[in-house]
Amino acid sequence: MTTDTRSDARPVGGHRFARVGRVLPVALVQIVGTLVATRWAAGVGPGAVGGGGPPWTQRLGDGVDPVFLGPLAWVLLVGGTVVLPFRWRWPVVVLALTLGTTIGYALVVSPRGPFVAALTMALANAWFRGHRVPTYAAAAVATVVLPSADTLTGRAPFPTVTTMTLCLAWLTVTIAVTELVRVRVARAADARRARLAAEQQRAGAERVRIARELHDSVAHSMSLINLQAGVALHLGAELPEQTRESLLNIRDSSKQALVELRTILGVLRAVDAPSGTSDRAPVAGLDRVPDLVDRARAAGVDVELHLEGPVDAVAGVVSRNAFRIVQESVTNVMKHAADHRATVVVDVGAEVVDITVTDVPSSVSTVAGAPRADETHHGRRPSSGLARAAGPDSDAERVDRSSGSSQGNGLVGMRERAAAVGGTLAVGPTPDDGWSVRARLPIGEPARTATVQKESDG
């Protein structure tokens, strides 16, 4: 059983030009070579031996007069090359057409020269593409008809052994060389697949290693934080209410972080697993933004949320990246400007998701005293004593207000997430001493369909 080694898809760009361009040398050989052969006299008269001209114009030592091609002969000669650019899409049809034009030319005029160049290319293409039976049939017809064309038309008494031998050798060499090329191409494809499989295996091993490192370095610490917060809540019955609320938020946040971390570890460990086989919670998306805002409010940050459009309809990497941009923006407010009032707006349109996270100073600041220069973030003061306790060497991201340069990874990560889906991100200070993050992410067909359906239902 044979298989087609070429794709049936329509080639584009350079591939299309390459496939069409390969026809030009064949057409040149067939048309120009045949024209030269037909105009070349092979002797000075009947019975002349060793006359001039190429070998294929000599027949048993007899002189051969030039042959002048009529309109029909020109149409058949050129027509065989015209259909060759379509060989990649209809190999059998092109083979049949070139066989017909070649045989027709041989019957119209006494065949000389390389008039079988187009048929050679069509035979090779059909064989390479796996059409064995049509190739054998075309080769058999050519072997019988082409050497006896002069005999069938009465131009010669019988076909010569030399002509039949040359025809059989031509077909044999064509098929043999094409098969050798096909085998080499198939081996090269197998080698590429083997290299790809090896690269995928190495990537899988690297994913497992990353998952193991993440688990060892982060998951155990987060579990310990969650456990210690629970113990403190259990034993600290006499603690002030604000302290207990902070411990409760620590416990809940660490638990949520563990859930998301386990989800990411599951993706790293089984990224190629079939869909629907994982028992992990789904990766956070835009539908989790309300939970994120609720946790920020529980931590004491004044956050206002506006969700517009079919948020649940946005899925995949766009939804995940949009959520992470909102998460990073709200986290920056929690870390560096908890005394600010934040507004989160997520607007899902027909083509894009617009995300806007802004924060402005509250009327009553929760931070007493002026901030030190090394405690500023985005041109703003830190949120509480916790930021000051971190000191100038904390890992908090610092951005120069005038240049927008960043020493941390928050803004870089947000820009990378926006760029990964073909979106844009703009950050900067606001006139009222606040800060804004604006992202625009293009969405796919599901969200657009949901938007149209919602508008029609309305």
C-alpha positions as CSV (number, residue, x, y, z in Angstrom):
1,M,0.0,0.0,0.0
2,T,1.4,3.4,-0.9
3,T,0.8,6.7,0.6
4,D,0.9,10.2,-0.8
5,T,4.0,11.9,0.4
6,R,2.9,15.4,-0.7
7,S,0.3,17.6,0.9
8,D,-2.9,18.3,-1.1
9,A,-3.2,21.7,0.4
10,R,-2.8,24.6,-2.0
11,P,0.8,26.0,-1.8
12,V,1.2,29.7,-1.2
13,G,3.9,32.3,-1.7
14,G,7.4,30.9,-2.3
15,H,6.2,27.3,-2.4
16,R,3.7,28.1,-5.2
17,F,6.4,29.9,-7.2
18,A,8.8,27.1,-6.7
19,R,6.4,24.5,-8.0
20,V,5.5,26.6,-11.0
21,G,9.1,27.6,-11.6
22,R,10.2,24.0,-11.9
23,V,8.0,23.7,-15.0
24,L,10.0,26.3,-16.9
25,P,13.1,24.2,-17.6
26,V,11.0,21.3,-18.6
27,A,9.0,23.5,-21.0
28,L,12.2,25.0,-22.4
29,V,13.7,21.5,-23.0
30,Q,10.5,20.2,-24.7
31,I,9.7,23.1,-26.9
32,V,13.1,24.4,-27.9
33,G,14.7,20.9,-28.0
34,T,11.9,19.5,-30.1
35,L,12.0,22.5,-32.5
36,V,15.7,22.1,-33.0
37,A,15.4,18.4,-33.7
38,T,12.6,18.8,-36.2
39,R,14.5,21.5,-38.2
40,W,17.8,19.5,-38.3
41,A,18.3,17.4,-41.5
42,A,20.0,14.1,-40.7
43,G,21.4,13.3,-44.2
44,V,21.9,14.5,-47.7
45,G,19.5,12.1,-49.3
46,P,18.1,8.6,-49.3
47,G,20.6,6.0,-48.4
48,A,23.1,8.4,-46.9
49,V,25.1,6.9,-44.1
50,G,26.6,8.8,-41.3
51,G,24.7,11.9,-42.1
52,G,24.7,15.0,-39.8
53,G,22.3,15.7,-37.0
54,P,21.6,14.3,-33.6
55,P,21.4,10.5,-33.2
56,W,17.6,10.4,-32.6
57,T,17.0,11.8,-36.1
58,Q,18.9,8.9,-37.8
59,R,17.0,5.8,-38.8
60,L,18.9,2.8,-40.2
61,G,21.4,5.2,-42.0
62,D,18.6,6.9,-44.1
63,G,18.6,10.6,-44.4
64,V,15.8,12.5,-42.6
65,D,14.3,15.7,-43.9
66,P,13.4,18.6,-41.6
67,V,9.8,18.6,-40.2
68,F,7.9,21.8,-40.0
69,L,5.3,22.0,-37.3
70,G,1.7,23.0,-38.1
71,P,-0.7,24.8,-35.7
72,L,-2.1,21.5,-34.3
73,A,1.4,20.2,-33.6
74,W,2.3,23.4,-31.8
75,V,-0.8,23.3,-29.7
76,L,-0.1,19.7,-28.6
77,L,3.6,20.4,-28.0
78,V,2.9,23.4,-25.8
79,G,-0.3,22.1,-24.2
80,G,1.6,19.3,-22.4
81,T,3.7,21.9,-20.5
82,V,0.8,24.3,-19.8
83,V,-1.0,21.8,-17.5
84,L,2.1,20.9,-15.5
85,P,1.7,23.7,-12.9
86,F,-1.5,21.9,-11.7
87,R,0.3,18.6,-11.1
88,W,0.4,19.1,-7.3
89,R,-3.4,19.2,-7.1
90,W,-4.6,16.9,-9.8
91,P,-1.6,14.5,-10.5
92,V,-3.7,11.8,-12.3
93,V,-5.6,14.3,-14.4
94,V,-2.3,16.1,-15.4
95,L,-0.7,12.7,-16.2
96,A,-3.7,11.8,-18.5
97,L,-3.6,15.2,-20.3
98,T,0.2,15.1,-20.9
99,L,0.0,11.5,-22.1
100,G,-2.8,12.5,-24.5
101,T,-0.9,15.6,-25.9
102,T,2.3,13.6,-26.2
103,I,0.7,10.7,-28.1
104,G,-1.3,13.3,-30.2
105,Y,1.9,15.1,-31.2
106,A,3.6,11.8,-32.1
107,L,0.7,10.9,-34.4
108,V,0.5,14.3,-36.0
109,V,4.2,14.6,-37.0
110,S,7.1,12.3,-37.0
111,P,8.3,12.5,-33.4
112,R,11.8,13.8,-32.8
113,G,13.7,15.3,-30.0
114,P,12.7,15.6,-26.3
115,F,9.0,15.9,-26.9
116,V,8.3,13.6,-23.9
117,A,9.8,16.0,-21.3
118,A,6.3,17.0,-20.0
119,L,5.2,13.4,-19.8
120,T,8.3,12.5,-17.9
121,M,7.6,15.1,-15.3
122,A,3.9,14.1,-15.0
123,L,4.9,10.4,-14.6
124,A,7.5,11.2,-11.9
125,N,5.0,13.4,-10.1
126,A,2.2,10.8,-10.1
127,W,4.6,8.1,-8.9
128,F,6.0,10.3,-6.2
129,R,2.5,11.1,-5.0
130,G,1.7,7.4,-4.6
131,H,-0.5,6.9,-7.7
132,R,1.1,3.6,-8.8
133,V,-1.7,2.1,-10.9
134,P,-2.2,5.2,-13.1
135,T,1.5,5.5,-13.6
136,Y,1.9,1.9,-14.7
137,A,-1.1,2.3,-17.1
138,A,0.4,5.5,-18.6
139,A,3.8,3.9,-19.0
140,A,2.3,0.8,-20.7
141,V,0.4,3.0,-23.2
142,A,3.4,5.1,-23.9
143,T,5.6,2.0,-24.5
144,V,3.1,0.6,-27.0
145,V,2.0,3.8,-28.9
146,L,5.0,6.1,-29.0
147,P,7.5,3.8,-30.7
148,S,4.9,2.7,-33.3
149,A,3.5,6.2,-34.0
150,D,5.1,6.4,-37.4
151,T,4.0,2.8,-38.2
152,L,0.3,3.6,-37.2
153,T,0.3,6.7,-39.5
154,G,2.0,5.0,-42.4
155,R,5.2,7.0,-42.2
156,A,7.4,4.0,-41.5
157,P,6.9,0.2,-42.2
158,F,7.6,-0.9,-38.7
159,P,9.0,0.4,-35.4
160,T,12.7,-0.2,-34.9
161,V,14.1,-2.2,-32.0
162,T,16.3,0.7,-31.1
163,T,13.3,3.0,-30.7
164,M,11.4,0.5,-28.6
165,T,14.4,-0.1,-26.4
166,L,15.0,3.6,-25.9
167,C,11.4,4.1,-24.9
168,L,11.4,1.3,-22.4
169,A,14.7,2.5,-20.9
170,W,13.3,6.0,-20.6
171,L,10.3,4.9,-18.7
172,T,12.3,2.5,-16.5
173,V,14.9,5.2,-15.6
174,T,12.1,7.7,-14.9
175,I,10.3,5.5,-12.4
176,A,13.5,4.2,-10.8
177,V,15.0,7.7,-10.2
178,T,11.6,9.0,-8.9
179,E,11.5,6.1,-6.4
180,L,15.0,6.8,-5.2
181,V,14.0,10.4,-4.6
182,R,10.8,9.4,-2.9
183,V,12.7,7.1,-0.5
184,R,15.2,9.8,0.4
185,V,12.5,12.3,1.0
186,A,10.6,9.8,3.2
187,R,13.8,9.1,5.2
188,A,14.4,12.8,5.7
189,A,10.8,13.2,6.9
190,D,11.2,10.3,9.3
191,A,14.4,11.9,10.6
192,R,12.7,15.2,11.1
193,R,9.9,13.5,13.0
194,A,12.4,11.6,15.1
195,R,14.2,14.9,16.0
196,L,10.8,16.5,16.8
197,A,9.8,13.6,19.0
198,A,13.2,13.8,20.8
199,E,12.8,17.5,21.3
200,Q,9.3,17.0,22.7
201,Q,10.6,14.4,25.0
202,R,13.3,16.7,26.3
203,A,10.7,19.5,26.7
204,G,8.5,17.1,28.7
205,A,11.4,16.2,30.9
206,E,12.1,19.9,31.4
207,R,8.5,20.6,32.3
208,V,8.6,17.8,34.9
209,R,11.8,19.2,36.3
210,I,10.3,22.7,36.6
211,A,7.2,21.3,38.2
212,R,9.3,19.4,40.7
213,E,11.4,22.5,41.5
214,L,8.3,24.6,41.9
215,H,6.8,22.1,44.3
216,D,9.9,21.8,46.4
217,S,10.5,25.5,46.6
218,V,7.1,27.0,46.8
219,A,4.4,24.5,47.6
220,H,5.9,23.4,50.9
221,S,6.3,26.9,52.1
222,M,2.8,27.9,51.1
223,S,1.4,24.8,52.9
224,L,3.4,25.8,56.0
225,I,2.0,29.4,55.8
226,N,-1.5,28.0,55.5
227,L,-1.0,25.6,58.4
228,Q,0.6,28.2,60.7
229,A,-2.2,30.7,60.0
230,G,-4.8,28.1,60.9
231,V,-3.0,27.2,64.1
232,A,-2.8,30.9,65.0
233,L,-6.5,31.3,64.5
234,H,-7.3,28.2,66.5
235,L,-5.1,29.2,69.5
236,G,-5.6,33.0,69.3
237,A,-9.1,33.2,70.6
238,E,-8.2,36.4,72.5
239,L,-6.5,38.1,69.6
240,P,-8.0,41.4,68.4
241,E,-10.6,41.1,65.7
242,Q,-8.4,42.9,63.1
243,T,-5.5,40.5,63.8
244,R,-7.8,37.5,63.4
245,E,-9.2,38.9,60.2
246,S,-5.7,39.3,58.8
247,L,-4.8,35.7,59.8
248,L,-8.0,34.6,58.1
249,N,-7.1,36.4,54.9
250,I,-3.6,34.9,55.1
251,R,-5.0,31.4,55.4
252,D,-7.5,31.8,52.6
253,S,-5.1,33.5,50.3
254,S,-2.4,30.8,50.8
255,K,-5.0,28.1,50.3
256,Q,-6.1,29.8,47.0
257,A,-2.4,30.1,46.0
258,L,-1.9,26.4,46.6
259,V,-4.9,25.5,44.4
260,E,-3.6,27.6,41.5
261,L,0.0,26.3,42.0
262,R,-1.3,22.7,41.9
263,T,-3.2,23.6,38.7
264,I,0.0,25.0,37.1
265,L,2.0,22.0,38.2
266,G,-0.6,19.7,36.6
267,V,-0.3,21.6,33.3
268,L,3.5,21.3,33.4
269,R,3.4,17.6,34.2
270,A,0.7,16.7,31.7
271,V,0.6,19.4,29.0
272,D,0.0,16.9,26.3
273,A,-2.8,15.0,28.1
274,P,-6.2,14.7,26.3
275,S,-8.7,17.4,27.2
276,G,-11.1,16.5,30.0
277,T,-8.8,14.0,31.7
278,S,-7.4,16.3,34.3
279,D,-9.0,16.4,37.8
280,R,-7.4,19.7,38.6
281,A,-9.4,23.0,38.9
282,P,-9.3,25.0,35.7
283,V,-6.7,27.7,35.3
284,A,-8.0,31.1,36.4
285,G,-9.7,33.2,33.8
286,L,-11.8,36.3,33.6
287,D,-14.6,34.6,35.4
288,R,-12.4,34.6,38.5
289,V,-12.0,38.4,38.6
290,P,-14.9,38.8,41.2
291,D,-13.2,36.4,43.6
292,L,-9.9,38.3,43.1
293,V,-11.6,41.6,43.9
294,D,-13.3,40.0,47.0
295,R,-9.9,38.9,48.3
296,A,-8.5,42.4,47.8
297,R,-11.5,43.9,49.7
298,A,-11.0,41.4,52.5
299,A,-7.4,42.6,52.7
300,G,-8.7,46.2,53.3
301,V,-8.3,47.6,49.8
302,D,-11.2,49.7,48.4
303,V,-11.8,48.1,45.0
304,E,-14.7,48.8,42.7
305,L,-15.4,46.3,39.9
306,H,-17.3,46.8,36.6
307,L,-17.8,43.8,34.3
308,E,-19.3,44.5,31.0
309,G,-20.1,42.1,28.2
310,P,-20.1,38.3,28.0
311,V,-17.1,37.7,30.3
312,D,-17.7,33.9,30.5
313,A,-17.5,33.7,26.7
314,V,-13.8,34.6,26.6
315,A,-11.8,31.5,27.0
316,G,-8.3,30.1,26.5
317,V,-5.1,32.0,26.7
318,V,-6.8,35.4,26.2
319,S,-9.0,34.8,29.3
320,R,-6.0,33.6,31.4
321,N,-3.7,36.5,30.4
322,A,-6.5,39.0,31.0
323,F,-7.0,37.7,34.5
324,R,-3.3,37.7,35.2
325,I,-3.0,41.4,34.1
326,V,-5.9,42.3,36.5
327,Q,-4.3,40.2,39.2
328,E,-0.9,41.9,38.9
329,S,-2.5,45.3,38.8
330,V,-4.6,44.8,41.9
331,T,-1.7,43.2,43.7
332,N,0.4,46.2,43.0
333,V,-2.3,48.4,44.6
334,M,-2.4,46.1,47.6
335,K,1.4,46.1,48.0
336,H,2.1,49.7,47.3
337,A,-1.0,51.9,47.4
338,A,-3.6,50.3,49.7
339,D,-4.5,53.8,50.8
340,H,-5.8,54.4,47.3
341,R,-9.2,53.7,45.9
342,A,-9.0,51.3,42.9
343,T,-11.3,50.7,40.0
344,V,-11.3,47.6,37.8
345,V,-13.2,47.8,34.5
346,V,-13.4,44.7,32.2
347,D,-15.2,45.4,29.0
348,V,-15.7,42.5,26.6
349,G,-16.6,43.8,23.1
350,A,-17.2,42.1,19.8
351,E,-13.5,42.1,18.9
352,V,-11.4,43.0,21.9
353,V,-11.3,42.9,25.7
354,D,-10.5,46.2,27.3
355,I,-9.1,46.2,30.8
356,T,-8.6,49.3,32.8
357,V,-7.3,49.3,36.4
358,T,-6.9,52.7,38.0
359,D,-6.2,53.9,41.5
360,V,-6.3,57.3,43.0
361,P,-5.5,58.5,46.6
362,S,-8.4,58.2,49.0
363,S,-9.7,61.3,50.8
364,V,-8.2,60.1,54.0
365,S,-4.7,58.6,53.8
366,T,-4.1,55.5,55.9
367,V,-0.4,56.2,56.0
368,A,1.0,58.7,58.5
369,G,4.0,60.7,57.6
370,A,5.9,61.4,54.4
371,P,7.4,58.4,52.6
372,R,11.1,57.9,52.2
373,A,12.5,58.1,48.7
374,D,13.3,54.4,48.6
375,E,9.7,53.5,49.5
376,T,8.0,55.1,46.5
377,H,6.3,53.0,43.8
378,H,4.9,54.3,40.6
379,G,5.5,57.8,42.1
380,R,3.2,56.8,45.1
381,R,3.7,56.0,48.7
382,P,3.6,52.4,50.1
383,S,0.3,51.2,51.5
384,S,1.2,50.5,55.1
385,G,3.9,49.8,57.6
386,L,4.4,46.4,56.0
387,A,5.9,48.1,52.9
388,R,8.2,50.2,55.1
389,A,9.2,47.1,57.0
390,A,10.4,45.6,53.8
391,G,12.9,48.4,53.5
392,P,14.8,49.5,50.4
393,D,15.9,46.0,49.5
394,S,12.4,44.5,49.2
395,D,11.4,42.7,46.0
396,A,8.6,45.3,45.3
397,E,8.6,46.6,41.8
398,R,9.9,50.2,41.5
399,V,9.1,52.4,38.5
400,D,10.6,55.8,37.8
401,R,7.6,58.0,37.1
402,S,9.2,60.0,34.4
403,S,11.0,57.3,32.5
404,G,8.7,54.3,33.2
405,S,11.6,52.0,33.7
406,S,11.0,49.0,36.0
407,Q,13.3,47.2,38.4
408,G,10.8,44.4,38.9
409,N,9.0,41.8,36.7
410,G,5.4,42.9,37.2
411,L,5.2,45.4,34.3
412,V,7.4,43.2,32.1
413,G,5.1,40.2,32.7
414,M,2.0,42.1,31.9
415,R,3.5,43.4,28.7
416,E,4.5,39.9,27.7
417,R,1.1,38.5,28.4
418,A,-0.6,41.2,26.3
419,A,1.9,40.8,23.5
420,A,1.5,37.0,23.6
421,V,-2.1,37.4,22.3
422,G,-1.4,40.3,20.0
423,G,-2.7,42.9,22.4
424,T,-1.3,46.2,23.8
425,L,-0.6,47.5,27.3
426,A,-0.2,51.0,28.5
427,V,0.8,52.1,32.0
428,G,1.5,55.4,33.6
429,P,0.6,58.0,36.3
430,T,-2.7,59.8,36.3
431,P,-3.1,63.6,36.8
432,D,-4.6,63.0,40.3
433,D,-1.4,61.3,41.6
434,G,-2.7,57.9,40.8
435,W,-1.7,55.1,38.4
436,S,-3.5,53.4,35.6
437,V,-3.0,50.1,33.7
438,R,-4.8,49.8,30.3
439,A,-4.8,46.7,28.2
440,R,-6.5,45.8,25.0
441,L,-6.5,42.1,24.0
442,P,-8.1,40.7,20.8
443,I,-10.5,37.9,21.3
444,G,-11.6,35.0,19.1
445,E,-14.8,33.9,17.4
446,P,-16.6,32.4,20.5
447,A,-16.7,35.7,22.3
448,R,-17.8,37.5,19.2
449,T,-20.6,35.0,18.7
450,A,-21.7,35.3,22.3
451,T,-21.8,39.1,21.9
452,V,-24.0,39.0,18.8
453,Q,-26.3,36.5,20.5
454,K,-26.7,38.7,23.5
455,E,-27.5,41.7,21.4
456,S,-30.0,39.8,19.4
457,D,-31.7,38.5,22.6
458,G,-31.8,42.0,23.9
